[in-house]
Amino acid sequence: MNQKLIPILQRIIAHDSVLSSFDADNLPQSAQPYLWKSYARGDTPLLSDDEQRELQSYLVWCGNPILKKTFSSDSFPDASRYYLFEDDSLLIVTNAYQQVWADARDFAVEIILPSMELSRLDAELLCAIGMDDAREIITA
């Protein structure tokens, strides 16, 4: 990774609650679209123009993260969505918040399963990550 980028990412992580649990040199694929949307396009007071260009270059150089599957709660533009990436990281986008998870299974174990309620969106995610048995326990 470009050494000029590490301090930029560290500053972003220090100021961004969505990314606060990650290290600058080990971001999951799901963090890339979040960084692009939140920091690389447009004017953000956190970054200078040069730093934004550096971040854009990094994100373009990384290429597009490989999206494994997208899940949507419905067909409306503001629907909640889960984006599952090839590295099994997860980006959650709702009209109220965004979350980045390094491992979709961690999200399932820490958030979905303890609630013991299962939306269609959650059920589809559980199937995609091979946790069908957990889905059956909740719906039983």
VMD Tcl script that builds the backbone (N, CA, C; Angstrom):
set m [mol new atoms 420]
animate dup $m
set s [atomselect $m all]
$s set {name element resname resid chain x y z} {
  {N N MET 1 A 0.842 -1.172 0.000}
  {CA C MET 1 A 0.000 0.000 0.000}
  {C C MET 1 A 0.892 1.241 0.000}
  {N N ASN 2 A 0.438 2.255 -0.664}
  {CA C ASN 2 A 1.142 3.529 -0.737}
  {C C ASN 2 A 1.299 4.110 0.677}
  {N N GLN 3 A 2.528 4.412 1.049}
  {CA C GLN 3 A 2.798 4.907 2.408}
  {C C GLN 3 A 2.198 6.291 2.670}
  {N N LYS 4 A 1.944 7.079 1.630}
  {CA C LYS 4 A 1.288 8.378 1.820}
  {C C LYS 4 A -0.185 8.200 2.198}
  {N N LEU 5 A -0.726 7.062 1.845}
  {CA C LEU 5 A -2.144 6.820 2.091}
  {C C LEU 5 A -2.429 6.410 3.538}
  {N N ILE 6 A -1.492 5.738 4.176}
  {CA C ILE 6 A -1.714 5.243 5.547}
  {C C ILE 6 A -2.143 6.364 6.506}
  {N N PRO 7 A -1.425 7.512 6.567}
  {CA C PRO 7 A -1.882 8.567 7.482}
  {C C PRO 7 A -3.263 9.127 7.120}
  {N N ILE 8 A -3.577 9.144 5.844}
  {CA C ILE 8 A -4.900 9.619 5.410}
  {C C ILE 8 A -5.971 8.668 5.919}
  {N N LEU 9 A -5.757 7.373 5.716}
  {CA C LEU 9 A -6.722 6.377 6.180}
  {C C LEU 9 A -6.807 6.365 7.702}
  {N N GLN 10 A -5.682 6.534 8.374}
  {CA C GLN 10 A -5.699 6.576 9.839}
  {C C GLN 10 A -6.541 7.748 10.349}
  {N N ARG 11 A -6.426 8.883 9.706}
  {CA C ARG 11 A -7.218 10.052 10.102}
  {C C ARG 11 A -8.704 9.819 9.838}
  {N N ILE 12 A -9.012 9.231 8.693}
  {CA C ILE 12 A -10.414 8.915 8.382}
  {C C ILE 12 A -10.965 7.958 9.441}
  {N N ILE 13 A -10.221 6.901 9.731}
  {CA C ILE 13 A -10.666 5.891 10.697}
  {C C ILE 13 A -10.858 6.513 12.084}
  {N N ALA 14 A -9.981 7.418 12.465}
  {CA C ALA 14 A -10.090 8.069 13.777}
  {C C ALA 14 A -11.341 8.937 13.893}
  {N N HIS 15 A -11.846 9.426 12.768}
  {CA C HIS 15 A -13.007 10.322 12.780}
  {C C HIS 15 A -14.302 9.657 12.319}
  {N N ASP 16 A -14.250 8.417 11.927}
  {CA C ASP 16 A -15.417 7.778 11.322}
  {C C ASP 16 A -15.822 6.545 12.128}
  {N N SER 17 A -16.984 6.600 12.744}
  {CA C SER 17 A -17.418 5.488 13.584}
  {C C SER 17 A -17.672 4.204 12.786}
  {N N VAL 18 A -17.996 4.318 11.511}
  {CA C VAL 18 A -18.245 3.129 10.690}
  {C C VAL 18 A -16.952 2.331 10.489}
  {N N LEU 19 A -15.837 3.014 10.396}
  {CA C LEU 19 A -14.553 2.348 10.135}
  {C C LEU 19 A -13.667 2.223 11.375}
  {N N SER 20 A -14.139 2.661 12.517}
  {CA C SER 20 A -13.291 2.769 13.706}
  {C C SER 20 A -12.674 1.459 14.176}
  {N N SER 21 A -13.224 0.332 13.821}
  {CA C SER 21 A -12.675 -0.945 14.296}
  {C C SER 21 A -11.652 -1.560 13.350}
  {N N PHE 22 A -11.291 -0.840 12.299}
  {CA C PHE 22 A -10.366 -1.384 11.306}
  {C C PHE 22 A -8.996 -0.721 11.376}
  {N N ASP 23 A -7.998 -1.418 10.834}
  {CA C ASP 23 A -6.648 -0.874 10.689}
  {C C ASP 23 A -6.505 -0.305 9.287}
  {N N ALA 24 A -5.762 0.774 9.171}
  {CA C ALA 24 A -5.598 1.448 7.878}
  {C C ALA 24 A -4.957 0.548 6.829}
  {N N ASP 25 A -4.107 -0.359 7.238}
  {CA C ASP 25 A -3.421 -1.202 6.258}
  {C C ASP 25 A -4.096 -2.558 6.051}
  {N N ASN 26 A -5.310 -2.726 6.589}
  {CA C ASN 26 A -5.994 -4.007 6.436}
  {C C ASN 26 A -7.507 -3.811 6.374}
  {N N LEU 27 A -7.968 -3.027 5.416}
  {CA C LEU 27 A -9.393 -2.763 5.272}
  {C C LEU 27 A -10.067 -3.861 4.457}
  {N N PRO 28 A -11.278 -4.256 4.827}
  {CA C PRO 28 A -12.001 -5.239 4.014}
  {C C PRO 28 A -12.479 -4.611 2.705}
  {N N GLN 29 A -12.830 -5.451 1.748}
  {CA C GLN 29 A -13.321 -4.956 0.462}
  {C C GLN 29 A -14.557 -4.091 0.640}
  {N N SER 30 A -15.384 -4.387 1.613}
  {CA C SER 30 A -16.617 -3.624 1.818}
  {C C SER 30 A -16.355 -2.177 2.234}
  {N N ALA 31 A -15.149 -1.874 2.697}
  {CA C ALA 31 A -14.816 -0.501 3.073}
  {C C ALA 31 A -14.566 0.379 1.851}
  {N N GLN 32 A -14.178 -0.214 0.736}
  {CA C GLN 32 A -13.840 0.576 -0.446}
  {C C GLN 32 A -15.013 1.386 -0.982}
  {N N PRO 33 A -16.186 0.795 -1.215}
  {CA C PRO 33 A -17.298 1.642 -1.694}
  {C C PRO 33 A -17.729 2.669 -0.651}
  {N N TYR 34 A -17.609 2.318 0.616}
  {CA C TYR 34 A -17.941 3.277 1.665}
  {C C TYR 34 A -16.977 4.463 1.621}
  {N N LEU 35 A -15.686 4.205 1.498}
  {CA C LEU 35 A -14.692 5.278 1.408}
  {C C LEU 35 A -14.937 6.145 0.179}
  {N N TRP 36 A -15.257 5.508 -0.926}
  {CA C TRP 36 A -15.499 6.263 -2.165}
  {C C TRP 36 A -16.668 7.222 -1.979}
  {N N LYS 37 A -17.759 6.693 -1.482}
  {CA C LYS 37 A -18.971 7.509 -1.317}
  {C C LYS 37 A -18.785 8.600 -0.267}
  {N N SER 38 A -18.097 8.288 0.810}
  {CA C SER 38 A -18.003 9.214 1.935}
  {C C SER 38 A -16.851 10.201 1.851}
  {N N TYR 39 A -15.753 9.814 1.180}
  {CA C TYR 39 A -14.557 10.660 1.251}
  {C C TYR 39 A -13.890 10.977 -0.092}
  {N N ALA 40 A -14.017 10.117 -1.076}
  {CA C ALA 40 A -13.252 10.315 -2.309}
  {C C ALA 40 A -13.981 11.151 -3.352}
  {N N ARG 41 A -15.296 11.190 -3.291}
  {CA C ARG 41 A -16.010 12.023 -4.254}
  {C C ARG 41 A -16.597 13.211 -3.538}
  {N N GLY 42 A -16.275 14.349 -4.008}
  {CA C GLY 42 A -16.844 15.534 -3.396}
  {C C GLY 42 A -15.942 16.144 -2.345}
  {N N ASP 43 A -16.463 17.176 -1.770}
  {CA C ASP 43 A -15.688 17.968 -0.829}
  {C C ASP 43 A -15.954 17.506 0.597}
  {N N THR 44 A -14.920 17.073 1.260}
  {CA C THR 44 A -15.025 16.730 2.670}
  {C C THR 44 A -14.014 17.567 3.439}
  {N N PRO 45 A -14.422 18.213 4.512}
  {CA C PRO 45 A -13.483 19.072 5.241}
  {C C PRO 45 A -12.351 18.285 5.915}
  {N N LEU 46 A -12.512 16.993 6.049}
  {CA C LEU 46 A -11.489 16.180 6.691}
  {C C LEU 46 A -10.232 16.035 5.837}
  {N N LEU 47 A -10.410 16.065 4.492}
  {CA C LEU 47 A -9.290 15.834 3.578}
  {C C LEU 47 A -9.027 17.042 2.689}
  {N N SER 48 A -7.767 17.269 2.416}
  {CA C SER 48 A -7.404 18.300 1.443}
  {C C SER 48 A -7.675 17.758 0.038}
  {N N ASP 49 A -7.625 18.616 -0.955}
  {CA C ASP 49 A -7.820 18.175 -2.336}
  {C C ASP 49 A -6.776 17.134 -2.727}
  {N N ASP 50 A -5.518 17.348 -2.318}
  {CA C ASP 50 A -4.457 16.385 -2.625}
  {C C ASP 50 A -4.724 15.036 -1.956}
  {N N GLU 51 A -5.215 15.062 -0.724}
  {CA C GLU 51 A -5.510 13.817 -0.019}
  {C C GLU 51 A -6.695 13.087 -0.658}
  {N N GLN 52 A -7.679 13.852 -1.108}
  {CA C GLN 52 A -8.799 13.215 -1.814}
  {C C GLN 52 A -8.314 12.546 -3.097}
  {N N ARG 53 A -7.440 13.234 -3.830}
  {CA C ARG 53 A -6.889 12.636 -5.054}
  {C C ARG 53 A -6.082 11.375 -4.736}
  {N N GLU 54 A -5.326 11.408 -3.642}
  {CA C GLU 54 A -4.549 10.238 -3.216}
  {C C GLU 54 A -5.483 9.072 -2.890}
  {N N LEU 55 A -6.555 9.349 -2.177}
  {CA C LEU 55 A -7.537 8.323 -1.836}
  {C C LEU 55 A -8.220 7.792 -3.095}
  {N N GLN 56 A -8.585 8.683 -4.003}
  {CA C GLN 56 A -9.195 8.250 -5.269}
  {C C GLN 56 A -8.247 7.342 -6.040}
  {N N SER 57 A -6.986 7.717 -6.112}
  {CA C SER 57 A -5.991 6.907 -6.831}
  {C C SER 57 A -5.878 5.522 -6.215}
  {N N TYR 58 A -5.849 5.477 -4.892}
  {CA C TYR 58 A -5.765 4.191 -4.195}
  {C C TYR 58 A -6.981 3.324 -4.516}
  {N N LEU 59 A -8.184 3.914 -4.429}
  {CA C LEU 59 A -9.394 3.138 -4.662}
  {C C LEU 59 A -9.499 2.674 -6.105}
  {N N VAL 60 A -9.056 3.492 -7.041}
  {CA C VAL 60 A -9.049 3.086 -8.450}
  {C C VAL 60 A -7.993 2.006 -8.671}
  {N N TRP 61 A -6.830 2.176 -8.052}
  {CA C TRP 61 A -5.751 1.207 -8.194}
  {C C TRP 61 A -6.158 -0.156 -7.643}
  {N N CYS 62 A -6.897 -0.150 -6.533}
  {CA C CYS 62 A -7.367 -1.404 -5.937}
  {C C CYS 62 A -8.318 -2.133 -6.881}
  {N N GLY 63 A -8.905 -1.382 -7.770}
  {CA C GLY 63 A -9.917 -1.969 -8.634}
  {C C GLY 63 A -11.229 -2.064 -7.888}
  {N N ASN 64 A -12.224 -2.492 -8.581}
  {CA C ASN 64 A -13.517 -2.645 -7.936}
  {C C ASN 64 A -13.480 -3.869 -7.042}
  {N N PRO 65 A -13.940 -3.726 -5.814}
  {CA C PRO 65 A -14.036 -4.914 -4.980}
  {C C PRO 65 A -15.030 -5.863 -5.640}
  {N N ILE 66 A -14.795 -7.127 -5.514}
  {CA C ILE 66 A -15.641 -8.097 -6.198}
  {C C ILE 66 A -16.874 -8.382 -5.352}
  {N N LEU 67 A -17.981 -7.938 -5.879}
  {CA C LEU 67 A -19.265 -8.097 -5.210}
  {C C LEU 67 A -19.775 -9.505 -5.491}
  {N N LYS 68 A -19.994 -10.249 -4.427}
  {CA C LYS 68 A -20.489 -11.615 -4.548}
  {C C LYS 68 A -22.004 -11.634 -4.727}
  {N N LYS 69 A -22.695 -10.815 -3.929}
  {CA C LYS 69 A -24.153 -10.815 -3.986}
  {C C LYS 69 A -24.692 -9.553 -3.334}
  {N N THR 70 A -25.820 -9.066 -3.844}
  {CA C THR 70 A -26.525 -7.925 -3.267}
  {C C THR 70 A -27.913 -8.380 -2.842}
  {N N PHE 71 A -28.322 -7.948 -1.671}
  {CA C PHE 71 A -29.650 -8.269 -1.151}
  {C C PHE 71 A -30.365 -6.961 -0.863}
  {N N SER 72 A -31.644 -6.913 -1.189}
  {CA C SER 72 A -32.425 -5.700 -0.974}
  {C C SER 72 A -33.724 -6.052 -0.275}
  {N N SER 73 A -34.137 -5.179 0.653}
  {CA C SER 73 A -35.377 -5.441 1.390}
  {C C SER 73 A -36.616 -5.285 0.509}
  {N N ASP 74 A -36.524 -4.435 -0.509}
  {CA C ASP 74 A -37.615 -4.280 -1.479}
  {C C ASP 74 A -37.053 -3.552 -2.701}
  {N N SER 75 A -37.911 -3.185 -3.619}
  {CA C SER 75 A -37.440 -2.596 -4.879}
  {C C SER 75 A -37.371 -1.072 -4.866}
  {N N PHE 76 A -37.684 -0.452 -3.755}
  {CA C PHE 76 A -37.648 1.006 -3.683}
  {C C PHE 76 A -36.205 1.508 -3.606}
  {N N PRO 77 A -35.939 2.702 -4.134}
  {CA C PRO 77 A -34.562 3.229 -4.140}
  {C C PRO 77 A -33.946 3.382 -2.755}
  {N N ASP 78 A -34.762 3.649 -1.739}
  {CA C ASP 78 A -34.208 3.835 -0.395}
  {C C ASP 78 A -34.268 2.560 0.456}
  {N N ALA 79 A -34.421 1.412 -0.196}
  {CA C ALA 79 A -34.508 0.144 0.520}
  {C C ALA 79 A -33.183 -0.182 1.209}
  {N N SER 80 A -33.276 -0.908 2.300}
  {CA C SER 80 A -32.071 -1.407 2.964}
  {C C SER 80 A -31.409 -2.443 2.067}
  {N N ARG 81 A -30.069 -2.403 2.056}
  {CA C ARG 81 A -29.329 -3.323 1.198}
  {C C ARG 81 A -28.130 -3.904 1.940}
  {N N TYR 82 A -27.850 -5.171 1.633}
  {CA C TYR 82 A -26.626 -5.822 2.075}
  {C C TYR 82 A -25.801 -6.087 0.832}
  {N N TYR 83 A -24.530 -5.739 0.893}
  {CA C TYR 83 A -23.597 -6.024 -0.195}
  {C C TYR 83 A -22.547 -6.982 0.352}
  {N N LEU 84 A -22.547 -8.212 -0.147}
  {CA C LEU 84 A -21.605 -9.244 0.277}
  {C C LEU 84 A -20.475 -9.319 -0.746}
  {N N PHE 85 A -19.231 -9.201 -0.284}
  {CA C PHE 85 A -18.078 -9.169 -1.170}
  {C C PHE 85 A -17.342 -10.500 -1.178}
  {N N GLU 86 A -16.461 -10.649 -2.149}
  {CA C GLU 86 A -15.727 -11.903 -2.329}
  {C C GLU 86 A -14.946 -12.310 -1.082}
  {N N ASP 87 A -14.435 -11.345 -0.331}
  {CA C ASP 87 A -13.684 -11.670 0.885}
  {C C ASP 87 A -14.622 -11.914 2.079}
  {N N ASP 88 A -15.919 -12.062 1.807}
  {CA C ASP 88 A -16.979 -12.284 2.788}
  {C C ASP 88 A -17.180 -11.106 3.735}
  {N N SER 89 A -16.703 -9.938 3.332}
  {CA C SER 89 A -17.012 -8.735 4.095}
  {C C SER 89 A -18.386 -8.237 3.663}
  {N N LEU 90 A -18.967 -7.379 4.479}
  {CA C LEU 90 A -20.344 -6.961 4.269}
  {C C LEU 90 A -20.465 -5.453 4.441}
  {N N LEU 91 A -21.146 -4.822 3.484}
  {CA C LEU 91 A -21.501 -3.414 3.589}
  {C C LEU 91 A -23.017 -3.365 3.726}
  {N N ILE 92 A -23.487 -2.713 4.779}
  {CA C ILE 92 A -24.921 -2.566 5.027}
  {C C ILE 92 A -25.271 -1.104 4.805}
  {N N VAL 93 A -26.262 -0.867 3.947}
  {CA C VAL 93 A -26.689 0.493 3.646}
  {C C VAL 93 A -28.191 0.577 3.875}
  {N N THR 94 A -28.583 1.464 4.780}
  {CA C THR 94 A -29.999 1.736 5.005}
  {C C THR 94 A -30.203 3.231 4.808}
  {N N ASN 95 A -31.439 3.676 4.884}
  {CA C ASN 95 A -31.662 5.120 4.755}
  {C C ASN 95 A -31.262 5.859 6.030}
  {N N ALA 96 A -30.919 5.140 7.096}
  {CA C ALA 96 A -30.528 5.767 8.353}
  {C C ALA 96 A -29.039 5.658 8.671}
  {N N TYR 97 A -28.370 4.619 8.185}
  {CA C TYR 97 A -26.972 4.399 8.550}
  {C C TYR 97 A -26.290 3.463 7.556}
  {N N GLN 98 A -24.965 3.350 7.713}
  {CA C GLN 98 A -24.162 2.384 6.970}
  {C C GLN 98 A -23.279 1.651 7.973}
  {N N GLN 99 A -22.983 0.387 7.680}
  {CA C GLN 99 A -22.060 -0.396 8.488}
  {C C GLN 99 A -21.129 -1.161 7.572}
  {N N VAL 100 A -19.893 -1.336 8.024}
  {CA C VAL 100 A -18.907 -2.147 7.317}
  {C C VAL 100 A -18.490 -3.267 8.265}
  {N N TRP 101 A -18.613 -4.493 7.807}
  {CA C TRP 101 A -18.213 -5.663 8.586}
  {C C TRP 101 A -17.131 -6.413 7.821}
  {N N ALA 102 A -16.064 -6.805 8.497}
  {CA C ALA 102 A -14.988 -7.562 7.853}
  {C C ALA 102 A -15.437 -8.980 7.533}
  {N N ASP 103 A -16.424 -9.486 8.266}
  {CA C ASP 103 A -16.895 -10.854 8.060}
  {C C ASP 103 A -18.416 -10.887 8.249}
  {N N ALA 104 A -19.121 -11.291 7.212}
  {CA C ALA 104 A -20.583 -11.345 7.265}
  {C C ALA 104 A -21.062 -12.331 8.329}
  {N N ARG 105 A -20.281 -13.374 8.593}
  {CA C ARG 105 A -20.663 -14.335 9.632}
  {C C ARG 105 A -20.663 -13.669 11.009}
  {N N ASP 106 A -19.707 -12.776 11.250}
  {CA C ASP 106 A -19.690 -12.045 12.521}
  {C C ASP 106 A -20.958 -11.218 12.671}
  {N N PHE 107 A -21.379 -10.571 11.595}
  {CA C PHE 107 A -22.622 -9.798 11.627}
  {C C PHE 107 A -23.795 -10.712 11.967}
  {N N ALA 108 A -23.849 -11.872 11.333}
  {CA C ALA 108 A -24.944 -12.807 11.593}
  {C C ALA 108 A -24.952 -13.251 13.054}
  {N N VAL 109 A -23.787 -13.598 13.586}
  {CA C VAL 109 A -23.694 -14.107 14.957}
  {C C VAL 109 A -23.943 -13.008 15.994}
  {N N GLU 110 A -23.460 -11.814 15.735}
  {CA C GLU 110 A -23.567 -10.747 16.728}
  {C C GLU 110 A -24.868 -9.943 16.644}
  {N N ILE 111 A -25.463 -9.865 15.448}
  {CA C ILE 111 A -26.641 -9.001 15.278}
  {C C ILE 111 A -27.908 -9.789 14.944}
  {N N ILE 112 A -27.848 -10.616 13.926}
  {CA C ILE 112 A -29.067 -11.302 13.471}
  {C C ILE 112 A -29.523 -12.370 14.464}
  {N N LEU 113 A -28.631 -13.275 14.827}
  {CA C LEU 113 A -29.045 -14.405 15.662}
  {C C LEU 113 A -29.529 -14.002 17.057}
  {N N PRO 114 A -28.871 -13.074 17.757}
  {CA C PRO 114 A -29.378 -12.721 19.089}
  {C C PRO 114 A -30.778 -12.102 19.080}
  {N N SER 115 A -31.162 -11.461 17.991}
  {CA C SER 115 A -32.485 -10.831 17.955}
  {C C SER 115 A -33.604 -11.857 17.840}
  {N N MET 116 A -33.268 -13.040 17.338}
  {CA C MET 116 A -34.238 -14.119 17.137}
  {C C MET 116 A -35.414 -13.698 16.261}
  {N N GLU 117 A -35.213 -12.660 15.471}
  {CA C GLU 117 A -36.181 -12.243 14.461}
  {C C GLU 117 A -35.465 -12.260 13.132}
  {N N LEU 118 A -36.162 -12.691 12.108}
  {CA C LEU 118 A -35.508 -12.876 10.825}
  {C C LEU 118 A -36.317 -12.226 9.715}
  {N N SER 119 A -35.743 -11.188 9.117}
  {CA C SER 119 A -36.371 -10.584 7.949}
  {C C SER 119 A -35.990 -11.403 6.718}
  {N N ARG 120 A -36.672 -11.160 5.637}
  {CA C ARG 120 A -36.321 -11.841 4.387}
  {C C ARG 120 A -34.889 -11.510 3.995}
  {N N LEU 121 A -34.506 -10.260 4.192}
  {CA C LEU 121 A -33.156 -9.810 3.885}
  {C C LEU 121 A -32.123 -10.590 4.702}
  {N N ASP 122 A -32.369 -10.734 5.995}
  {CA C ASP 122 A -31.467 -11.495 6.863}
  {C C ASP 122 A -31.412 -12.964 6.452}
  {N N ALA 123 A -32.576 -13.532 6.126}
  {CA C ALA 123 A -32.633 -14.941 5.728}
  {C C ALA 123 A -31.821 -15.186 4.455}
  {N N GLU 124 A -31.914 -14.286 3.503}
  {CA C GLU 124 A -31.146 -14.433 2.267}
  {C C GLU 124 A -29.646 -14.364 2.540}
  {N N LEU 125 A -29.255 -13.464 3.425}
  {CA C LEU 125 A -27.849 -13.365 3.781}
  {C C LEU 125 A -27.368 -14.650 4.453}
  {N N LEU 126 A -28.142 -15.157 5.407}
  {CA C LEU 126 A -27.748 -16.394 6.084}
  {C C LEU 126 A -27.562 -17.535 5.090}
  {N N CYS 127 A -28.437 -17.643 4.112}
  {CA C CYS 127 A -28.287 -18.680 3.079}
  {C C CYS 127 A -27.003 -18.481 2.284}
  {N N ALA 128 A -26.726 -17.250 1.919}
  {CA C ALA 128 A -25.551 -16.953 1.079}
  {C C ALA 128 A -24.237 -17.236 1.790}
  {N N ILE 129 A -24.222 -17.120 3.120}
  {CA C ILE 129 A -22.966 -17.359 3.841}
  {C C ILE 129 A -22.924 -18.752 4.465}
  {N N GLY 130 A -23.863 -19.607 4.076}
  {CA C GLY 130 A -23.842 -20.992 4.516}
  {C C GLY 130 A -24.324 -21.214 5.933}
  {N N MET 131 A -25.191 -20.349 6.418}
  {CA C MET 131 A -25.725 -20.506 7.770}
  {C C MET 131 A -27.213 -20.866 7.727}
  {N N ASP 132 A -27.574 -21.750 6.811}
  {CA C ASP 132 A -28.970 -22.161 6.674}
  {C C ASP 132 A -29.513 -22.774 7.956}
  {N N ASP 133 A -28.687 -23.512 8.678}
  {CA C ASP 133 A -29.139 -24.148 9.895}
  {C C ASP 133 A -29.569 -23.116 10.940}
  {N N ALA 134 A -28.892 -22.000 11.019}
  {CA C ALA 134 A -29.273 -20.927 11.942}
  {C C ALA 134 A -30.616 -20.332 11.538}
  {N N ARG 135 A -30.842 -20.229 10.268}
  {CA C ARG 135 A -32.115 -19.687 9.775}
  {C C ARG 135 A -33.264 -20.593 10.198}
  {N N GLU 136 A -33.038 -21.882 10.130}
  {CA C GLU 136 A -34.084 -22.826 10.507}
  {C C GLU 136 A -34.385 -22.778 12.008}
  {N N ILE 137 A -33.388 -22.522 12.837}
  {CA C ILE 137 A -33.591 -22.428 14.291}
  {C C ILE 137 A -34.470 -21.230 14.616}
  {N N ILE 138 A -34.216 -20.108 13.965}
  {CA C ILE 138 A -34.968 -18.884 14.253}
  {C C ILE 138 A -36.415 -19.017 13.812}
  {N N THR 139 A -36.652 -19.606 12.656}
  {CA C THR 139 A -38.017 -19.691 12.128}
  {C C THR 139 A -38.815 -20.841 12.732}
  {N N ALA 140 A -38.178 -21.689 13.520}
  {CA C ALA 140 A -38.881 -22.841 14.111}
  {C C ALA 140 A -39.739 -22.429 15.282}
}
mol reanalyze $m
mol bondsrecalc $m
mol representation Tube
mol addrep $m
